[in-house]
Amino acid sequence: GQQDLPIQIARKLLGNHKIVGYSVGNVAEALYGQQNGADYLGAGPIFPTGSKADAAEPIGLLQLKEIKKSVSIPIVGIGGIGLSNIHEIKATGIDGISLISAILGNDNIEQASRNLINIWKK
């Protein structure tokens, strides 16, 4: 997140063979993350989410697309993603998604995971 260790310090502590991600909510943060050595960006929250009490205002699909266009490193969407909107998220061209409640909010966690994976892979 924006309040976590700076990317350069994380990289120095972890070395060049570890994956370092950086959370972003706009193009300026995405460019900063890429220019300062992030391996990937977590972009969001895309939609409102109840999973994190300190989540920022949702960025929406248009901002997500702008972030994706602005950088060359992988983008992982976060925040409020589930069966009802996974197709819209995938259509932005991002590289992956990170989920909490869409999986853990189900009685059958394994089946929920498989369903989401299958949709994402199509």
Disulfide bonds with the S-S distance in Angstrom:
none
